[in-house]
Amino acid sequence: MVFFIKILLAATVISFASWLSGQYPKLAGFIIALPIASLLAIIFSYYEHQDVEKTITFTKSILIAVPVSYLFFLPFFFGNSFNMNFWLIYGTGIFLLILGYFVHKYVVNFF
């Protein structure tokens, strides 16, 4: 039952931001940029496992992953300059995100 409550809460936040982006895209972008997903996931993780050490490790991983995940957005800044279509921009962002995963995996091992 708790699993379904977590799904419902996370889906509501994402759905709300998606809906809001039609009327107020800047506000929706700001809301999505907030660490709402991280806040929810951290509390859900601790509630489920009751393990402070795992929660701290989880949170450190998030801290390292956030700047690495920005790689996805880089092609969107240069899309117009290079006359790229949406799917090329999006695909390039996914490719950079995959590369970022390996950077994250490498950096996390130092902490």
C-alpha distances in whole Angstrom, upper triangle without the diagonal:
4,5,5,6,9,10,11,13,15,15,17,19,20,21,23,25,26,27,29,31,32,34,34,34,35,32,29,31,31,27,26,29,27,25,22,20,21,20,17,16,18,16,13,15,17,14,12,16,18,21,23,26,23,22,26,26,23,25,28,27,26,29,31,30,30,34,34,31,34,36,34,36,39,40,39,42,45,44,46,49,49,48,45,43,39,38,40,39,36,36,38,36,33,36,37,33,33,36,34,32,35,36,33,33,36,36,33,35,37,35
4,5,5,6,9,10,11,12,14,15,17,19,20,21,23,24,26,27,29,31,32,32,32,33,30,27,28,28,25,24,26,24,21,18,17,18,17,13,13,15,13,9,12,13,10,9,13,15,18,20,22,20,18,22,23,20,21,25,24,23,26,28,27,27,31,31,29,31,33,32,33,37,38,37,40,42,42,45,47,47,47,43,42,38,37,39,38,34,35,37,34,31,34,34,31,31,34,32,29,32,33,30,30,33,33,30,32,34,31
4,5,5,6,9,10,11,12,14,16,17,18,20,22,23,24,26,27,30,31,31,30,31,29,26,27,27,24,22,24,23,20,18,15,16,16,13,12,14,13,9,11,14,12,10,13,16,18,20,22,19,18,22,22,19,20,24,22,21,25,26,24,25,29,28,26,29,31,29,31,34,35,35,37,40,39,42,44,44,44,40,38,35,34,36,35,31,32,33,31,28,31,31,28,28,31,29,26,29,31,27,27,31,31,28,30,32,30
4,5,5,6,9,10,10,12,14,15,16,18,20,21,22,24,26,27,29,29,29,30,28,25,26,27,23,22,24,23,21,18,16,18,18,14,14,17,15,12,14,17,15,13,17,19,22,24,25,22,21,25,25,22,23,26,25,23,27,28,26,26,30,30,27,30,32,29,31,34,35,34,37,40,39,41,44,44,43,40,38,34,33,35,34,30,31,34,31,29,32,32,29,29,32,30,28,31,33,30,30,33,33,30,33,35,33
4,5,5,6,9,10,10,13,14,15,16,19,20,21,22,24,26,28,28,27,29,26,23,25,25,21,20,23,21,19,16,14,16,15,12,13,15,13,10,14,15,13,13,16,18,21,22,25,22,20,23,24,21,22,25,25,22,25,28,26,25,29,30,27,29,31,29,31,34,35,34,37,39,39,41,44,44,43,40,38,34,34,36,35,31,33,34,31,29,33,33,29,30,33,31,29,32,33,30,30,34,33,30,33,35,32
4,5,5,6,8,10,11,12,14,15,17,18,20,21,23,25,27,26,26,27,24,21,22,22,19,18,20,18,16,13,11,13,12,8,9,12,11,8,11,13,11,11,14,16,19,20,22,19,17,20,21,18,18,22,21,19,22,24,22,22,25,26,23,26,28,26,27,31,32,31,34,36,36,38,41,41,41,38,36,32,31,34,32,28,30,31,28,26,29,29,26,27,29,27,25,28,29,26,27,30,29,27,29,31,29
4,6,5,6,8,10,11,12,14,16,16,18,20,21,23,25,25,24,26,23,20,21,22,19,17,20,19,17,14,12,14,14,11,11,14,14,11,13,16,15,14,17,20,22,23,24,21,20,23,23,19,20,23,22,20,23,25,22,22,26,25,23,25,27,25,26,30,31,29,32,35,34,36,39,39,38,35,33,29,29,31,30,26,27,29,26,24,27,28,24,25,28,26,24,28,29,26,27,30,30,27,30,32,30
4,6,5,6,9,10,10,12,14,15,16,18,20,22,23,23,23,25,22,19,21,21,18,17,20,19,18,14,13,16,15,12,13,16,15,13,16,18,17,16,20,22,24,25,27,24,22,25,26,22,22,26,25,22,25,27,25,24,27,28,25,27,29,26,27,31,32,30,33,36,35,37,40,40,39,36,34,30,30,32,31,27,29,31,28,26,30,30,27,28,31,29,27,31,32,29,30,33,33,30,33,35,33
4,5,5,6,9,10,11,13,14,15,17,19,21,22,22,21,22,20,17,19,19,15,14,17,16,15,11,10,13,12,9,11,14,13,11,14,16,15,16,19,20,22,23,25,23,20,23,24,20,20,23,23,20,22,25,23,22,25,26,23,25,27,25,26,30,31,29,31,34,34,36,39,39,39,36,34,30,30,32,30,27,29,31,27,26,29,29,26,27,30,28,26,30,31,27,29,32,31,29,32,33,31
4,5,5,6,9,10,11,12,14,16,17,20,21,20,20,21,18,15,16,17,13,12,15,14,12,9,7,11,11,8,9,13,12,11,14,16,16,16,19,21,22,22,24,21,19,21,22,18,18,21,20,17,20,22,19,18,22,22,19,21,24,22,22,26,27,26,28,31,30,33,35,36,35,32,31,27,27,29,27,23,25,27,24,22,26,25,22,24,26,24,23,26,27,24,25,29,28,26,29,31,29
4,5,5,6,8,10,10,12,14,15,17,19,19,18,20,18,15,16,17,14,13,16,16,15,12,10,14,14,12,13,16,16,14,17,20,19,19,22,24,25,26,28,25,22,25,25,21,21,24,23,20,23,24,22,20,24,24,21,22,24,22,22,26,27,25,28,31,29,32,35,35,34,31,29,25,25,27,26,22,24,26,23,22,26,26,23,24,27,25,24,28,29,26,27,31,30,28,31,33,32
4,6,5,6,9,10,10,12,14,16,17,17,17,19,16,13,16,16,13,12,16,15,15,12,11,15,15,12,14,17,17,16,19,21,20,20,24,25,27,27,29,27,24,26,27,23,23,26,25,22,24,26,24,22,25,26,23,24,26,24,24,28,28,26,29,32,31,33,36,36,35,33,30,27,27,30,28,24,27,29,25,25,28,28,25,27,30,28,27,31,31,28,30,33,33,31,34,36,33
4,6,5,6,9,10,11,12,15,16,15,15,16,14,11,12,13,9,9,12,11,12,8,8,12,12,10,13,16,15,15,18,20,20,20,23,25,26,26,27,25,22,24,25,21,20,23,22,19,21,23,21,19,22,23,20,21,23,21,21,25,26,24,26,29,28,30,33,34,33,31,29,25,26,28,26,23,25,27,23,23,26,26,23,25,28,25,25,29,29,26,28,31,30,28,32,33,31
4,5,5,6,9,10,11,13,15,15,14,15,13,10,11,13,10,8,11,12,12,10,9,13,14,12,14,17,17,17,19,22,22,22,25,26,27,27,28,26,23,25,25,21,21,23,22,18,21,22,20,18,21,21,18,19,21,18,18,22,23,21,23,26,25,27,30,31,30,27,25,22,22,24,22,19,22,23,20,20,23,23,20,22,25,23,23,26,27,24,26,30,29,27,31,32,31
4,5,5,6,8,10,12,13,14,13,16,14,11,13,15,12,11,14,15,16,13,13,16,17,15,17,20,20,19,22,25,24,24,27,29,30,31,32,29,27,29,29,25,24,27,26,22,24,26,23,21,24,25,21,22,24,21,21,24,25,22,25,28,26,28,31,32,31,28,26,22,22,25,23,21,23,25,22,22,25,26,23,25,28,26,26,30,30,28,30,33,32,31,34,36,34
4,5,5,6,9,10,11,11,12,14,11,9,11,13,10,10,14,14,15,12,13,17,17,15,18,21,21,20,23,25,25,25,28,30,31,31,33,30,27,29,30,26,25,28,27,23,25,27,24,22,24,26,22,22,25,22,21,25,26,23,25,28,27,29,32,33,32,29,27,24,25,27,25,22,25,27,24,24,28,27,25,27,30,28,28,31,32,29,32,35,34,32,36,37,35
4,5,5,6,9,10,9,9,10,9,5,8,9,7,7,10,11,13,11,12,15,16,15,17,20,21,21,23,25,25,26,29,30,31,31,32,29,27,28,28,25,23,26,25,21,22,24,22,19,21,22,19,19,21,19,18,21,22,20,21,25,24,25,28,29,28,26,24,21,22,24,22,20,23,24,21,21,25,24,22,25,27,25,25,29,29,27,29,32,31,30,34,35,33
4,5,5,7,10,10,9,12,11,7,9,12,10,9,13,14,16,14,14,18,19,18,19,23,23,23,25,28,28,28,31,32,33,33,34,31,29,30,30,27,26,28,26,23,24,26,23,20,22,23,20,19,21,18,17,21,21,18,21,24,22,24,27,27,26,24,22,18,19,22,20,18,21,22,20,20,24,24,21,24,27,25,25,29,29,28,30,33,32,31,35,36,35
4,5,6,8,9,9,12,11,8,11,14,12,12,15,17,19,16,17,21,21,20,22,25,25,25,27,30,29,30,33,34,36,35,37,34,31,33,33,30,29,31,30,26,28,29,26,24,26,27,23,23,25,22,21,24,24,21,23,26,25,26,29,30,28,26,24,21,22,25,23,21,24,26,23,23,27,27,25,28,31,29,29,33,33,31,34,37,36,35,38,40,38
4,5,5,6,7,9,8,6,9,11,10,11,14,15,17,16,17,20,20,20,22,25,25,25,28,30,30,31,34,35,36,35,37,34,31,33,33,30,28,30,29,26,27,29,26,23,25,26,23,22,24,22,20,23,24,21,22,25,24,25,28,30,28,27,25,21,23,26,23,21,25,26,23,24,28,27,26,29,31,29,29,33,33,31,34,37,35,35,38,39,38
4,6,5,4,7,7,5,7,10,10,10,13,15,17,16,17,20,21,21,23,26,27,27,29,31,31,32,35,36,37,36,37,35,32,33,33,30,28,30,29,25,26,27,25,22,23,24,21,20,22,19,17,20,20,17,19,22,20,21,24,26,24,23,21,18,20,22,20,18,22,23,20,22,25,25,23,26,28,27,28,31,31,29,32,35,34,33,37,38,37
4,6,6,10,10,9,11,14,14,14,17,18,21,20,21,24,25,24,26,29,30,30,32,34,34,35,38,39,40,39,41,38,35,36,37,33,32,34,32,29,30,31,28,25,27,28,24,23,25,22,20,23,22,19,21,23,22,22,25,27,25,23,21,18,20,23,21,20,23,25,23,24,27,27,26,29,31,30,31,34,34,33,36,38,37,37,41,42,40
4,6,9,9,9,12,13,13,15,17,19,22,20,22,25,25,25,28,30,30,31,33,35,35,36,39,40,41,40,42,39,36,37,38,34,33,35,34,30,31,32,30,27,28,29,26,25,27,24,22,25,25,21,22,25,24,24,27,29,27,26,24,21,24,26,24,23,27,28,25,27,30,30,28,32,34,32,33,37,36,35,38,40,39,39,42,43,42
4,6,5,6,9,10,11,12,14,16,19,18,20,23,23,24,26,28,29,29,32,34,34,35,38,38,39,38,39,37,34,35,35,32,30,32,31,28,28,30,27,24,25,27,24,22,24,22,20,22,23,19,20,23,22,23,26,28,26,25,24,21,24,26,23,22,26,27,24,26,29,28,27,30,32,30,31,35,34,32,36,38,36,36,40,40,39
4,6,5,6,9,10,10,12,14,18,17,19,21,22,23,25,27,28,28,30,33,33,34,36,37,38,37,38,36,33,33,33,30,28,30,29,25,26,27,24,21,22,24,20,19,21,19,16,19,19,16,17,20,19,19,22,24,23,22,20,18,20,22,19,18,22,23,20,22,25,24,23,27,28,26,28,31,31,29,32,35,33,33,37,38,36
4,5,5,6,9,10,11,13,16,16,18,21,21,22,24,26,27,28,30,32,33,34,36,37,37,36,37,35,32,32,32,29,27,28,28,24,24,25,23,20,20,22,20,17,20,18,15,18,19,16,16,19,19,19,22,24,24,23,22,19,22,24,20,20,23,23,21,23,26,24,23,27,28,26,27,31,30,28,32,34,32,32,36,36,35
4,5,5,6,9,10,11,14,14,16,19,19,20,22,24,25,26,28,30,30,32,34,35,35,34,35,33,30,30,31,28,26,27,27,23,23,25,23,20,21,23,20,19,22,20,18,20,22,19,19,23,22,23,26,28,27,26,25,22,25,26,23,22,25,26,23,24,27,26,24,28,29,27,28,32,30,29,32,34,32,32,36,36,34
4,5,5,6,9,10,13,12,14,17,17,18,20,22,23,24,26,28,28,29,32,33,33,32,33,31,28,29,29,26,24,26,25,21,22,24,22,18,20,22,18,17,20,18,16,19,20,17,18,22,21,22,25,27,26,25,23,20,22,24,21,19,23,23,20,21,25,24,22,25,27,25,26,29,29,27,30,32,31,30,34,35,33
4,5,5,6,9,12,12,14,16,17,18,20,22,23,24,25,28,29,30,31,32,33,31,32,30,27,27,28,25,23,24,23,19,20,21,19,15,16,18,15,14,17,15,13,16,17,14,15,19,19,20,22,24,24,22,21,18,20,22,18,17,20,21,17,19,22,21,19,22,24,22,23,26,25,24,27,29,28,28,31,32,31
4,5,5,6,10,11,13,15,15,17,19,20,22,23,25,26,27,29,31,31,31,30,31,29,26,26,26,24,21,23,22,18,18,20,19,15,16,18,16,14,18,17,14,17,19,17,17,21,21,22,25,26,27,25,25,22,24,25,21,20,23,23,20,21,24,22,21,24,25,23,24,27,26,24,27,29,27,27,31,31,29
4,5,5,8,8,10,13,13,14,16,18,19,20,22,24,24,26,28,28,29,28,29,27,24,24,25,22,20,22,21,18,18,20,19,15,17,19,17,16,19,18,16,20,22,19,20,24,24,25,27,29,29,27,26,23,25,26,23,21,24,24,21,22,25,24,21,24,26,23,24,27,26,24,27,30,28,27,31,31,29
4,5,8,7,8,11,12,13,14,16,18,19,20,22,23,24,26,27,28,26,27,25,22,23,23,20,18,20,19,15,16,18,16,13,15,17,14,13,16,15,14,17,19,17,18,22,22,23,26,27,27,25,24,20,22,23,20,18,21,21,18,18,22,20,18,21,23,20,20,24,23,21,24,27,25,24,28,29,27
4,6,8,9,11,12,14,15,16,18,20,21,22,24,25,27,27,27,26,26,24,21,21,22,19,17,18,17,14,14,15,14,10,12,14,12,11,14,13,12,15,18,16,17,20,21,23,25,26,26,25,24,21,22,23,20,18,21,21,17,18,21,19,17,20,21,18,19,23,21,19,22,25,23,22,26,26,25
4,5,8,9,9,11,13,14,16,17,19,20,21,23,24,25,25,23,24,23,19,19,20,18,15,17,17,13,13,16,14,11,13,16,14,14,17,17,16,19,21,20,20,24,25,27,28,30,30,28,28,25,26,27,23,22,24,24,20,21,24,22,19,22,24,20,21,24,23,20,23,25,23,22,26,26,24
4,6,5,6,9,10,10,12,14,15,16,18,20,21,21,21,20,20,19,16,16,17,14,11,14,14,10,10,13,12,9,12,15,13,14,17,17,17,20,22,21,22,25,26,29,30,31,32,30,29,26,27,28,24,22,24,24,20,21,23,21,18,21,22,19,19,22,21,18,21,23,21,19,23,24,21
4,5,5,6,8,10,11,12,14,16,17,18,20,20,21,20,21,19,16,17,18,15,13,16,16,12,13,16,15,13,16,18,15,16,20,19,19,22,24,23,24,28,28,30,32,33,34,31,30,27,27,29,26,23,25,26,22,22,25,23,20,23,25,21,21,24,24,21,23,26,24,22,26,26,24
4,5,5,6,8,10,10,12,14,15,16,18,19,19,19,20,18,15,16,17,13,12,15,14,10,13,15,13,12,15,16,14,16,19,17,18,21,24,22,24,27,27,30,32,33,33,30,29,26,26,27,25,22,23,24,20,20,23,21,18,20,22,19,18,22,22,18,20,23,22,20,23,25,22
4,5,5,6,8,10,10,12,14,15,16,17,17,16,17,14,11,12,13,10,8,11,11,8,10,12,11,10,14,15,13,15,18,18,19,22,24,24,25,28,29,31,33,34,34,32,31,28,28,29,26,23,25,25,21,20,23,21,18,20,22,18,17,20,20,16,18,21,19,17,21,22,19
4,6,5,6,9,10,11,12,14,16,16,16,15,17,15,12,13,14,12,10,13,13,10,12,15,15,13,17,18,17,19,22,21,22,25,28,27,28,31,32,34,36,37,37,35,34,31,31,32,29,27,28,28,25,24,27,25,22,24,25,22,21,24,23,20,22,24,22,20,23,24,21
4,6,5,6,8,10,11,12,14,15,16,16,18,15,12,14,16,12,12,15,15,12,15,18,16,15,19,20,18,20,23,22,23,26,29,28,29,32,33,35,37,38,38,35,34,31,31,32,30,27,28,29,25,24,27,26,22,24,26,23,22,25,25,21,23,26,24,21,25,26,23
4,6,5,6,9,10,10,12,13,14,14,15,12,10,12,13,9,9,13,12,10,13,16,14,14,18,19,17,19,22,21,23,26,28,27,29,32,32,35,37,37,38,35,34,30,30,31,29,26,27,28,24,23,25,24,20,22,24,21,19,22,22,19,19,23,21,19,21,23,20
4,5,5,6,8,10,11,11,11,10,12,10,7,9,10,8,7,11,11,10,12,15,14,14,18,19,18,20,23,23,24,27,30,29,31,34,34,37,39,39,40,37,36,33,33,34,31,28,29,30,26,25,27,26,22,23,25,22,20,23,22,19,19,22,20,17,20,21,18
4,5,5,6,8,10,10,11,11,13,12,9,11,13,11,10,14,15,13,15,18,18,18,21,23,21,24,27,26,27,30,33,32,34,37,37,40,42,42,43,40,39,35,35,36,34,31,32,33,29,28,30,29,26,27,28,25,23,26,26,22,23,26,24,21,24,25,22
4,6,5,6,9,10,11,12,15,12,10,13,14,12,12,16,16,14,17,20,19,19,23,23,22,24,27,26,28,31,33,32,34,37,37,40,42,42,43,40,38,35,34,36,34,30,31,32,29,27,30,29,25,26,28,25,23,26,26,23,23,26,25,22,24,26,23
4,5,5,6,8,9,10,11,9,7,10,11,9,10,14,13,13,16,18,17,18,22,22,21,24,26,26,28,31,33,33,34,37,37,40,42,42,43,40,39,35,34,36,34,30,31,32,28,27,29,28,24,24,26,24,21,24,24,20,20,23,22,19,21,23,20
4,5,5,5,6,7,10,8,6,9,11,10,11,14,15,14,17,19,19,20,23,24,23,26,29,29,30,33,35,35,37,40,40,43,45,45,46,43,42,39,38,39,37,34,34,35,31,30,32,31,27,28,29,26,24,26,26,22,22,25,24,20,22,23,20
4,6,6,9,10,13,12,10,13,15,13,14,18,18,18,20,23,22,23,26,27,26,29,31,31,32,35,38,37,39,42,42,45,47,47,47,44,43,40,39,40,38,35,36,37,33,32,34,33,29,30,32,29,27,29,29,26,26,28,27,24,25,27,24
4,6,9,11,13,11,10,14,15,13,15,18,18,18,21,23,22,23,27,27,26,29,31,30,32,35,37,37,39,42,42,45,47,47,47,44,43,39,38,40,38,34,35,36,33,31,33,32,29,29,31,28,26,28,29,25,24,27,27,23,25,27,24
4,5,9,10,8,9,12,13,12,14,17,17,17,20,22,22,23,27,27,26,29,31,31,33,36,38,38,40,42,43,46,47,47,48,45,44,41,39,41,39,36,36,36,33,31,33,32,29,28,30,28,25,27,27,24,23,26,25,21,22,24,21
4,6,9,9,8,11,13,13,14,17,18,18,20,23,23,24,28,28,28,31,33,33,35,37,40,40,41,44,45,48,49,49,50,47,46,43,42,43,41,38,38,39,36,34,35,34,31,31,32,30,27,29,29,25,25,27,26,22,23,25,21
4,6,6,6,9,10,11,12,14,16,17,19,20,21,23,26,26,26,29,31,32,34,36,39,39,40,43,44,47,48,48,49,46,46,42,41,42,40,37,37,38,34,33,34,33,29,29,30,28,25,26,27,23,22,24,23,19,20,21,18
4,6,5,6,9,10,10,12,14,15,16,18,20,21,24,25,25,28,30,31,32,35,37,38,39,41,43,46,47,47,48,46,45,42,41,42,39,37,37,37,34,32,34,32,29,29,30,27,25,26,26,22,21,23,21,18,19,20,16
4,5,5,6,9,10,11,12,14,15,17,18,20,23,23,24,27,29,30,32,34,36,37,38,41,42,45,46,46,47,45,44,41,41,41,39,36,36,36,33,31,32,30,27,27,28,25,23,23,23,19,19,20,19,15,16,16,13
4,5,5,6,9,10,11,12,14,16,16,18,21,21,22,25,27,27,29,32,34,35,36,38,39,43,44,43,45,42,42,39,37,38,36,33,33,33,30,28,29,28,25,24,25,23,20,21,21,18,17,19,18,14,15,16,13
4,5,5,6,9,10,11,12,14,15,16,20,20,20,23,25,26,28,30,33,33,34,37,38,41,42,42,43,41,40,37,36,37,35,32,32,32,29,27,29,27,24,24,25,22,20,22,21,18,17,20,18,14,16,17,14
4,5,5,6,9,10,10,12,14,15,18,19,20,22,24,25,27,29,32,33,33,36,37,40,41,41,43,40,40,37,37,37,35,32,33,32,29,28,29,27,24,24,25,21,20,21,20,16,16,18,16,13,14,15,11
4,5,5,6,9,10,11,12,14,17,17,18,21,23,24,26,28,30,31,32,35,36,39,40,40,41,39,39,36,35,35,33,30,30,30,27,25,26,24,21,21,22,19,17,18,17,13,13,15,13,9,11,12,9
4,6,5,6,9,10,10,12,15,16,16,19,21,21,23,26,28,29,30,32,34,37,38,38,39,36,36,33,32,32,30,28,28,27,24,23,24,22,19,19,20,17,15,17,17,13,13,15,14,10,13,14,11
4,5,5,6,9,10,11,14,15,15,17,20,21,22,24,27,28,29,31,32,35,36,37,38,36,36,33,32,32,30,27,28,27,24,23,24,22,19,20,21,18,16,18,17,13,14,16,14,11,14,15,12
4,5,5,6,9,10,12,13,14,17,19,20,22,24,27,27,28,30,32,35,35,36,38,35,36,33,32,32,29,27,28,27,24,23,24,21,19,19,19,16,15,16,14,11,12,13,11,8,11,11,8
4,5,5,6,9,11,11,12,15,16,18,20,21,24,25,26,28,30,33,33,33,35,32,33,30,29,29,27,24,25,24,21,20,20,18,15,16,16,13,11,13,12,8,9,11,9,6,10,11,9
4,5,5,6,9,10,10,13,15,16,17,20,22,23,24,26,28,31,32,32,33,31,31,28,27,27,25,23,23,22,19,18,20,18,14,16,16,13,12,14,13,10,11,14,12,10,13,14,12
4,6,6,8,9,10,12,15,16,17,19,22,23,23,26,28,30,31,31,33,31,31,29,29,28,26,24,25,23,20,20,21,18,16,17,17,14,13,15,13,10,13,14,11,10,13,13,11
4,6,6,7,9,11,13,15,17,18,21,22,22,24,26,29,29,30,32,29,30,28,27,27,24,22,23,21,18,18,19,16,13,15,14,10,10,12,10,7,9,10,8,7,11,11,10
4,6,5,6,9,10,12,14,15,18,19,20,22,24,27,27,27,29,27,27,25,24,23,21,19,19,18,15,15,15,13,10,12,12,8,8,10,9,6,9,11,9,9,13,14,13
4,5,5,7,10,11,12,14,17,17,18,21,22,25,26,26,28,25,26,23,23,23,20,18,19,18,15,15,16,14,11,14,14,10,11,14,12,9,13,15,12,12,16,17,15
4,5,5,8,10,11,12,15,16,16,18,20,23,23,24,26,24,25,23,23,22,19,18,19,17,14,15,16,12,11,14,13,9,11,13,11,9,13,14,12,13,16,16,16
4,5,6,8,10,11,14,16,16,18,20,23,23,23,25,23,24,22,21,20,17,16,17,15,12,12,13,9,8,10,9,5,8,10,8,7,11,12,10,12,15,15,16
4,5,6,8,10,13,13,15,17,18,21,22,22,23,21,21,19,18,18,15,14,14,13,10,10,11,9,6,9,10,7,8,11,10,9,12,14,13,14,17,18,18
4,5,5,7,10,11,11,14,15,18,19,19,21,19,20,17,18,17,14,13,14,13,9,11,12,9,8,12,12,9,11,14,12,12,16,17,16,17,20,21,21
4,5,5,8,10,11,12,14,17,17,17,19,17,18,16,16,15,12,11,12,10,7,9,9,6,6,9,9,7,10,12,11,12,15,16,15,17,20,21,21
4,6,7,8,10,12,12,16,17,16,18,15,15,13,13,12,9,8,9,8,4,6,8,6,5,9,10,9,11,14,13,14,17,18,18,19,22,23,24
4,6,5,7,9,10,13,14,15,16,14,14,12,13,13,9,9,11,9,6,9,11,9,9,13,13,12,14,17,16,16,20,21,20,22,25,26,26
4,5,5,7,9,12,12,12,14,13,14,13,14,12,9,10,12,9,7,10,11,9,10,13,13,12,15,17,16,17,20,21,20,22,25,26,26
4,5,5,6,9,10,9,11,9,11,10,11,9,5,8,9,7,6,10,10,9,11,14,14,14,17,19,18,19,22,23,23,25,28,29,29
4,5,5,8,10,10,11,9,10,9,11,10,6,8,11,9,8,11,13,12,13,16,17,16,19,21,21,21,24,26,25,27,30,31,31
4,6,7,8,10,11,11,12,12,14,13,9,11,14,12,11,14,15,14,15,18,18,17,21,23,21,22,26,26,26,28,31,31,31
4,6,5,6,8,8,11,11,13,11,9,12,13,11,11,15,15,14,16,19,18,18,22,23,22,24,27,27,27,29,32,32,33
4,6,5,6,5,7,8,10,9,6,10,12,10,11,14,15,14,16,19,19,20,22,24,24,25,28,29,29,31,34,34,35
4,5,5,6,8,10,13,12,10,13,15,14,14,18,19,18,20,23,23,23,26,28,27,29,32,32,32,34,37,38,38
4,6,8,11,13,15,13,11,15,17,15,15,19,19,18,21,23,23,23,26,28,27,29,32,32,32,34,37,37,38
4,5,9,12,13,11,10,14,14,12,14,17,17,17,20,22,21,22,25,27,26,28,31,31,31,34,36,37,38
4,7,10,12,10,10,13,15,13,15,18,18,19,21,23,23,24,27,29,28,30,33,33,34,36,38,39,40
4,7,8,6,6,10,11,10,12,15,15,16,18,20,20,22,24,26,26,27,30,31,31,33,36,37,38
4,6,5,6,9,10,11,12,14,16,17,18,20,21,22,25,27,27,28,31,32,33,34,37,38,39
4,6,5,6,8,10,10,12,14,15,16,18,20,21,22,25,25,26,29,30,31,32,35,36,37
4,5,5,6,8,10,10,12,14,15,16,18,19,21,23,24,25,27,29,30,31,33,35,36
4,5,5,6,8,10,10,12,14,15,16,18,20,22,22,24,26,27,28,30,32,34,35
4,6,5,6,9,10,11,12,14,15,16,18,20,21,22,24,26,26,28,30,32,33
4,5,5,6,9,10,10,12,14,15,17,19,20,20,23,25,25,26,29,31,31
4,5,5,6,9,10,11,12,14,15,17,19,20,21,23,24,25,28,30,31
4,5,5,6,8,10,11,12,14,16,17,18,20,21,22,24,26,28,29
4,5,5,6,9,10,10,12,15,15,16,18,20,20,22,24,26,27
4,5,5,6,9,9,11,13,14,15,17,19,20,21,23,25,26
4,5,5,6,9,10,11,13,14,16,17,19,20,22,24,25
4,5,5,6,9,10,10,12,14,15,16,18,20,22,23
4,5,5,6,9,10,10,12,14,15,16,18,20,21
4,5,5,7,9,10,11,13,15,15,17,20,21
4,5,5,7,9,10,11,13,14,16,18,20
4,5,5,6,8,10,10,12,14,16,17
4,5,5,6,9,10,10,13,15,16
4,5,5,6,9,10,11,13,15
4,5,5,6,9,10,12,13
4,5,5,6,9,10,11
4,6,5,7,9,11
4,6,6,8,10
4,5,6,7
4,5,5
4,6
4
